[in-house]
Amino acid sequence: MSNVKERLNLTAHPARLYTKLENGEVICHLSPRQCRMKPGQAGFCRVRQNENGELVTLNYGVSVQLTQEMIETEAVVHHSPGQPILSLGNIGCMLNCDFCHNWQTSQVRFVKKKDIQRYTPEQVVETALNRGIGILSWTYNDPVVWHEFVCDTARLARQHGLLNLYKSAFYISPQAIDELHEVIDIFSLSLKSMDPTFYRRVAKGRLEPVLEGIKQVYSYGDRHLEISNLIVTGMNDSMEEVEKVVHWMLKELDETVPLHLVRFHPDYKYTHVERTSVEFLKKARLRALEMGIKHCYLGNVYEEHEGLNTSCAQCGNVLVKRFGLQTQLVGINEAKKCKQCNRPTPLKFTKPRTQIPTPSATDRFEKNTSFLWNQDINACHVILENLSSESRRVVSRQQAEKVIQLSPGEQWRFICSKQSNEDKGVELFYPGDVEVKFVELLDRAHYPV
């Protein structure tokens, strides 16, 4: 029996998608691994195991702290631009990438009890509704291993008018994808390489199931899909590798599916190299466009560059201007068409739910603190805790001010990022009975513990 359950005080929850064998063994059908487990054994992910001839999941409702981010955080730019999301991550993974940015949660042996919390589907949905957030994002380590909780919560969220976004490396079975199709609205899927050896050696998985899974989502025809390719220094940072990804997308998907070329930072077992060259990303983007991709974007790049913007495919007019995670709708008219040529845009829009409170003359702020950007760090998570038995308000100031309201005893976590070349950092003003902590973000998909 794995000691993960005891070490992290986890509770078994019935799992789906498995076969029971006569000898008490089970076969898990959640991922292409098809893990076969004797009683007491866990699968590759370490959070699904055989208990007395039944498959159980150990991470149902087990999560890192809920975090408010922007939809652009998840390499999604053609759906609900600029809208806030409620990001949720758990523990475990169906892969074990040498360069994993979230290894402290994806690899269960490194998970610490202090870094996990527990939520019910009802609590997640209630949090989103109370915060005026219209999209749940299943993300960070990878939501595949959280399948039962994702499906249950996403279904409840839909009943309350919320959308669901699935950010994943997609090492998952066809049966599980069919179940996701029932509840997920937006898929942001990572294609790490077109090299089978890369997947076997670096990610500890196989390429073909990932490709088939992406094609399966595309074949539905009724779900939003965007593809990201993390360009890892010294592994897949060549034009030939990028061309292989583009060629596959043009052959198996189509030229309108957005492609994100994402900058890597050294992490986990792969720390002896530099971050991905931004100049290479720019050249690779131009090559993808030359080959026929209509919309190719740069990820984890904080500068003014056309690779962050969305432009009209007909006339070239800039529709959405971006800097990092900040979004401005600049070339779209009231009919949601291009201002210049009046053609439909590739964007899907949702009505914002967020009602942003404004600073009040009655707010009391005994303290203020700031977090300054530098060459390597252009984003952070802000963690707030209200130690009072009364509601409190915190003001976050960058190029504009926003107010965060905290219920008695509430903890809240949200992202801040660099908004322009002139933006020096974020400053917070808060009462003395509110605790504030800043945590560096090395890239937009990173969850620091």
Secondary structure as GFF3:
##gff-version 3
##sequence-region A 1 449
A	DSSP	alpha_helix	4	7	.	.	.	ID=ss1
A	DSSP	beta_strand	13	14	.	.	.	ID=ss2
A	DSSP	beta_strand	18	20	.	.	.	ID=ss3
A	DSSP	beta_strand	26	28	.	.	.	ID=ss4
A	DSSP	beta_strand	36	37	.	.	.	ID=ss5
A	DSSP	beta_strand	48	51	.	.	.	ID=ss6
A	DSSP	beta_strand	54	57	.	.	.	ID=ss7
A	DSSP	beta_strand	62	63	.	.	.	ID=ss8
A	DSSP	beta_strand	67	70	.	.	.	ID=ss9
A	DSSP	three_ten_helix	71	74	.	.	.	ID=ss10
A	DSSP	beta_strand	84	88	.	.	.	ID=ss11
A	DSSP	alpha_helix	103	106	.	.	.	ID=ss12
A	DSSP	three_ten_helix	108	110	.	.	.	ID=ss13
A	DSSP	three_ten_helix	113	115	.	.	.	ID=ss14
A	DSSP	beta_strand	117	118	.	.	.	ID=ss15
A	DSSP	alpha_helix	121	131	.	.	.	ID=ss16
A	DSSP	beta_strand	135	138	.	.	.	ID=ss17
A	DSSP	three_ten_helix	143	146	.	.	.	ID=ss18
A	DSSP	alpha_helix	147	159	.	.	.	ID=ss19
A	DSSP	beta_strand	163	168	.	.	.	ID=ss20
A	DSSP	alpha_helix	174	181	.	.	.	ID=ss21
A	DSSP	beta_strand	186	190	.	.	.	ID=ss22
A	DSSP	alpha_helix	196	198	.	.	.	ID=ss23
A	DSSP	pi_helix	199	203	.	.	.	ID=ss24
A	DSSP	alpha_helix	207	220	.	.	.	ID=ss25
A	DSSP	beta_strand	224	231	.	.	.	ID=ss26
A	DSSP	alpha_helix	239	252	.	.	.	ID=ss27
A	DSSP	beta_strand	259	263	.	.	.	ID=ss28
A	DSSP	alpha_helix	278	291	.	.	.	ID=ss29
A	DSSP	beta_strand	296	299	.	.	.	ID=ss30
A	DSSP	three_ten_helix	306	308	.	.	.	ID=ss31
A	DSSP	beta_strand	310	311	.	.	.	ID=ss32
A	DSSP	beta_strand	318	323	.	.	.	ID=ss33
A	DSSP	beta_strand	326	329	.	.	.	ID=ss34
A	DSSP	beta_strand	367	372	.	.	.	ID=ss35
A	DSSP	beta_strand	379	386	.	.	.	ID=ss36
A	DSSP	beta_strand	392	397	.	.	.	ID=ss37
A	DSSP	beta_strand	401	406	.	.	.	ID=ss38
A	DSSP	beta_strand	411	417	.	.	.	ID=ss39
A	DSSP	beta_strand	425	430	.	.	.	ID=ss40
A	DSSP	beta_strand	434	441	.	.	.	ID=ss41
###
